[in-house]
Each structure stands twice: as C-alpha cells, then as structure tokens.
Amino acid sequence: MVRMIAPNCDLIPRSRFACGFYRGASVKQSTGADLAYRIVRWRETRERERWRREERGGLPLLRCALSSPEEAESGGITGLRTERRDHGGGRFEFLAKAHGWGVRRLVEDGDEMRAVARIQAEAFHEPVALFNDLFFQFFKAEVLAGLVYKLRNSPSDRYACLVAEPATSVPELEDRVIGVVDVTMLREEAVLRHLPGAEEYLYVSGIAVSESFRRRKVATALLKACDELCIGWGYQYLVLRAHEDDAGARTLYANAGYRVVTGDPIWVSWIGKRRRVLMIKKIG
C-alpha cells in the first residue's frame, strides 16, 4: 500500500514525486484541487501496474484474437465435458458443477462483464486513507478495461474468463455471477523448467468470489472448471501463484491437487513485499 503525505507545492517541481504530475507542464505551482487530481491519477497508475503484475505473476501484458459471438455464447470450447442449461433466452455451457455451483465461460455481455470487474476489484483493491472510494472506482474501471481487452484480443483457446453462478435458478439473487477466475496460456521459461515435457501451460489467476459467497466452495468449483478447461484444450499442467503466508489460499489449492515447487527469493521480503510460491498441478 502506498501512503502519501501531501508535499509542499513549492517543492513539487523539483522532486521525483512530481515528475508524473508535471511532465510537460509549464507551471511550477498548483492549486489544491489540481494537486488532488494529479495525486489521484498517480495513484491510479500505481494501482493499475500492481494489478497487472498480480494478475500475471509479474509477466508483461499479452497481446492475443477476437472471440466470435458464437464462441462467446457457447464458451468457445470444443470437445469439453459440459452441461447445457437454459437461462432466459440464451443457453450456456457449464464446464463444471460442484457444491451447488456451476462454472461456465463468461458471456460478452455488458452487465456480466461489469459484475466480473466488480468482484475482482473488491477482492484485489488495497484500501487507502485518502480518496479511497475514488481510487476504487478507477481500479474497477481498469479491471473492466483489461477484461474487455483480453476478451477482444485473445484466441478462444488461449484465454478464458470463467464465472461461477448457482447451478439452479435463484430468483432473489440480483447478480447471478458470484465468482470469477482467469485462465491464460503462458510459456515462461522459469516455470517450464518445473514442467517436464511441456512447452506451454495454463496459468490460473484473478480468482475471486463475491464477499457474501465466500467459504461456500465457490472457489473449489472454479478450480474444478479450470481442470476441465485444461483437458479440453489439451494441456498437461495448470500453474498458479499464492502468497506464502496465505494459509487459506494454499490449503484451497493443495486440496485441489496443486503442489508447491518453488518460491520467491528471501530478499523479496526485505523490500517490503510478500513472498509468493509457485504451485503446479498435472492433469491426467
């Protein structure tokens, strides 16, 4: 978390802190309102970069192909063990059902995409003392923009956003989407050395559950769907990262069949960051 103390405006133009605020500006002082705006934009940039690093384990943003509307409706998946259900006027594929939850591929619908962005933003946003609500809205907008980009620029067998919802109709539930996870094809050399015979693998990230549905096996259903996706796409390994000190998450992944193969070096904790472990699961 970044904690900021508002600096003296007279000192801003000569500080590194101000470089992002005043790049290209001809003035050396700022009004309080302008300074607040620039602080918000600076924080937004920091939050966006943190999200990208967390989502991909420190990897750069991938450029990837547009899924067709037909692929979006059916899940863009062939050869998977799925269960079809009716919902309103459309039909969607469940990749997995477990503990009363069904998991399918995200449909490129505005309301559903906003629901996914909200769930992930609530799970990963780091609260700040100043302008927290505003920062959260910026962060949620960035998550939504990233989701739209990936959906529109990813081959249908290289990226999937999976969503969890009740397996049966629940009329009183306002938002059916209650959980989400991203699955992306990657080929990072540092990871492949732990995956004998593999040239690519599926990276699981961004797993999040709506707060009111946590500890109800939603994440377990999401991970089961990742297994089915891996089988359908013909990959051998699923890979994810977890914070070393997050016992709950590590237990969840271990129960789903993941095992720790390596972790961040010890010096990571010396610079104030939480160490992470790399966990893998072999399918089949």
C-alpha positions in Angstrom: 0.0 0.0 0.0 1.2 3.4 -0.9 0.9 6.0 1.8 1.3 9.6 0.8 1.7 12.9 2.7 0.8 15.9 0.7 4.1 17.8 -0.1 4.7 21.5 -0.1 3.6 22.8 -3.5 6.7 24.9 -3.8 8.8 21.7 -3.7 6.8 19.6 -6.2 8.5 20.8 -9.4 12.0 19.8 -8.0 11.0 16.4 -6.7 10.9 13.0 -8.4 7.5 12.5 -6.9 6.2 15.3 -9.1 7.6 14.0 -12.4 4.5 12.2 -13.3 2.3 15.1 -12.3 4.1 17.9 -14.0 5.6 16.2 -17.1 5.1 18.7 -19.9 3.7 21.4 -17.6 5.0 24.9 -17.7 3.8 26.0 -14.2 5.7 25.4 -11.0 2.8 25.6 -8.6 -0.6 24.1 -8.5 -3.9 24.8 -6.8 -5.1 22.3 -4.2 -7.8 20.9 -6.5 -5.3 20.4 -9.3 -2.8 18.7 -7.0 -5.5 16.4 -5.7 -6.5 15.5 -9.2 -2.8 14.7 -10.1 -2.4 12.6 -6.9 -5.5 10.6 -7.9 -4.1 10.0 -11.4 -0.7 9.0 -10.0 -2.4 6.5 -7.6 -4.5 5.2 -10.5 -1.3 4.4 -12.4 0.3 2.6 -9.5 -2.8 0.6 -8.8 -3.1 -0.4 -12.5 0.5 -1.6 -12.6 0.1 -3.6 -9.4 -3.0 -5.3 -10.7 -1.2 -6.3 -13.9 1.7 -7.7 -12.0 -0.5 -9.7 -9.6 -2.8 -10.9 -12.3 0.1 -12.4 -14.4 2.6 -13.1 -11.8 4.8 -10.2 -12.9 4.6 -11.0 -16.6 4.0 -8.4 -19.2 0.6 -7.9 -20.8 -0.1 -10.4 -23.5 -1.4 -9.5 -27.0 -3.6 -12.1 -28.2 -7.6 -12.6 -31.2 -11.2 -11.7 -31.1 -13.6 -14.4 -30.0 -16.7 -14.6 -32.2 -20.2 -14.0 -30.7 -20.9 -17.7 -31.3 -17.8 -18.7 -29.4 -18.8 -16.3 -26.6 -22.2 -17.8 -26.2 -21.1 -21.5 -26.3 -17.9 -20.9 -24.4 -15.7 -21.1 -27.5 -14.7 -24.6 -26.4 -14.9 -27.9 -28.4 -14.5 -31.4 -27.0 -15.2 -30.4 -23.4 -17.4 -32.3 -21.0 -20.1 -29.7 -20.4 -23.7 -29.5 -19.3 -26.0 -27.2 -21.2 -28.7 -25.2 -19.4 -31.3 -22.7 -20.2 -31.2 -19.2 -18.7 -33.7 -16.6 -20.0 -33.5 -16.7 -23.8 -29.9 -18.0 -24.1 -28.1 -21.2 -23.4 -24.7 -21.6 -21.8 -22.2 -24.4 -21.2 -21.3 -25.5 -17.7 -17.7 -26.7 -17.6 -18.1 -28.0 -14.1 -20.7 -28.3 -11.4 -19.8 -28.7 -7.7 -21.4 -27.9 -4.3 -24.4 -26.4 -6.0 -22.4 -24.0 -8.2 -22.0 -24.1 -12.0 -19.0 -22.6 -13.8 -19.1 -21.5 -17.4 -17.2 -19.2 -19.7 -18.1 -15.5 -19.5 -20.5 -14.2 -22.0 -19.5 -10.8 -23.5 -22.5 -9.0 -22.0 -22.0 -5.6 -20.5 -23.8 -6.3 -17.2 -22.0 -9.6 -16.8 -18.6 -8.1 -17.6 -19.2 -5.3 -15.1 -20.2 -7.8 -12.4 -16.9 -9.6 -13.0 -14.9 -6.4 -12.8 -16.7 -5.5 -9.5 -15.9 -8.9 -7.9 -12.2 -8.8 -8.9 -11.9 -5.2 -7.9 -13.4 -5.8 -4.5 -11.1 -8.7 -4.0 -7.8 -7.1 -5.0 -8.2 -3.4 -4.3 -5.9 -2.2 -1.4 -7.8 0.5 0.6 -6.1 3.8 1.2 -6.9 6.5 3.7 -7.4 9.3 1.2 -9.8 9.2 -1.7 -10.4 5.5 -1.3 -13.8 5.5 -3.0 -12.4 7.3 -6.0 -9.4 5.0 -6.2 -11.6 2.0 -6.1 -13.7 3.3 -8.9 -10.6 3.9 -11.0 -9.3 0.5 -10.2 -12.7 -1.2 -11.1 -12.7 0.7 -14.4 -9.2 -0.5 -15.1 -10.1 -4.1 -14.3 -13.1 -3.8 -16.7 -10.9 -2.3 -19.4 -8.4 -5.1 -19.0 -11.1 -7.7 -19.3 -12.6 -6.2 -22.4 -9.1 -6.1 -24.0 -8.4 -9.7 -23.2 -11.8 -10.9 -24.5 -11.4 -9.0 -27.7 -7.8 -9.8 -28.4 -7.4 -13.4 -27.2 -7.7 -16.6 -29.2 -10.5 -18.7 -27.8 -8.1 -21.5 -26.8 -5.5 -19.2 -25.2 -7.6 -17.2 -22.7 -10.8 -17.8 -20.9 -12.6 -15.9 -18.1 -14.7 -18.4 -16.2 -17.6 -17.3 -14.0 -19.4 -19.2 -11.2 -23.1 -18.9 -10.5 -25.8 -21.0 -8.8 -26.4 -24.3 -10.7 -30.1 -23.8 -10.4 -32.3 -20.7 -10.7 -32.3 -18.4 -7.7 -34.9 -15.6 -8.4 -33.9 -13.4 -5.4 -30.2 -13.3 -6.5 -29.7 -9.9 -8.2 -26.3 -10.8 -9.8 -26.0 -14.4 -10.9 -22.2 -14.1 -11.2 -20.7 -14.7 -7.8 -17.1 -15.9 -8.7 -14.5 -15.5 -11.4 -11.1 -16.9 -12.5 -8.9 -16.1 -15.5 -7.0 -18.9 -17.3 -4.3 -17.9 -19.8 -1.8 -19.9 -21.9 1.8 -18.9 -21.0 5.3 -20.3 -21.7 7.5 -18.6 -19.1 10.9 -20.4 -19.1 11.3 -20.1 -15.3 8.1 -22.1 -14.9 8.6 -24.6 -17.7 11.7 -25.9 -16.0 9.4 -27.4 -13.4 7.1 -28.9 -16.1 8.9 -31.8 -17.7 7.9 -32.3 -21.4 5.7 -29.2 -21.5 6.2 -26.3 -23.9 3.2 -24.3 -22.7 0.9 -24.3 -19.7 -2.3 -22.7 -18.4 -1.8 -20.0 -15.8 -4.7 -19.6 -13.3 -5.0 -16.0 -11.9 -7.5 -13.4 -10.7 -9.6 -15.9 -8.7 -12.2 -14.0 -6.7 -15.5 -14.7 -5.1 -18.2 -12.2 -4.1 -17.8 -11.4 -0.4 -21.2 -12.7 0.6 -20.5 -16.1 -1.0 -17.0 -16.8 0.3 -16.3 -20.0 2.3 -19.1 -21.8 0.4 -17.0 -23.9 -2.0 -17.3 -21.4 -5.0 -13.5 -21.3 -5.4 -13.4 -25.1 -5.4 -15.9 -25.2 -8.3 -13.9 -22.6 -10.2 -10.7 -24.7 -9.8 -12.6 -27.8 -11.0 -13.7 -25.9 -14.1 -10.0 -25.0 -14.7 -9.2 -28.7 -14.8 -11.9 -29.3 -17.4 -10.6 -26.4 -19.5 -7.1 -27.8 -19.3 -8.3 -31.2 -20.5 -10.4 -29.7 -23.3 -7.6 -27.5 -24.6 -5.1 -30.4 -24.4 -2.6 -29.1 -21.8 -0.8 -31.1 -19.2 -0.3 -28.5 -16.5 -2.1 -25.8 -14.5 0.1 -23.2 -12.7 -0.7 -20.6 -10.2 0.9 -18.4 -7.6 -0.1 -17.8 -4.0 1.3 -15.7 -1.2 3.5 -17.8 1.1 1.7 -16.5 4.2 -1.8 -17.0 2.9 -2.6 -20.4 4.6 -6.2 -20.4 3.5 -5.4 -20.0 -0.2 -2.6 -22.5 -0.1 -4.9 -25.1 1.6 -7.5 -24.5 -1.0 -5.1 -25.1 -3.8 -3.5 -28.1 -2.2 -6.9 -29.7 -1.7 -7.5 -29.1 -5.4 -4.3 -31.0 -6.3 -1.7 -28.2 -6.6 1.8 -28.6 -5.1 4.5 -26.1 -4.3 7.6 -26.4 -6.5 9.4 -23.1 -5.7 9.0 -19.7 -4.2 10.3 -16.1 -4.4 13.8 -15.5 -3.1 14.2 -14.4 0.5 15.2 -10.9 -0.4 11.7 -10.1 -1.7 10.6 -9.8 1.9 13.4 -7.4 2.7 12.0 -4.8 0.3 8.5 -5.0 1.9 6.8 -7.4 -0.5 5.0 -10.6 0.3 6.8 -13.7 -0.9 4.8 -16.0 -3.3 5.1 -19.7 -4.0 4.7 -21.3 -7.4 2.2 -24.2 -7.4 1.5 -26.6 -10.2 -1.0 -29.4 -11.0 -0.5 -32.1 -13.6 -3.7 -33.1 -15.4 -4.1 -36.7 -16.5 
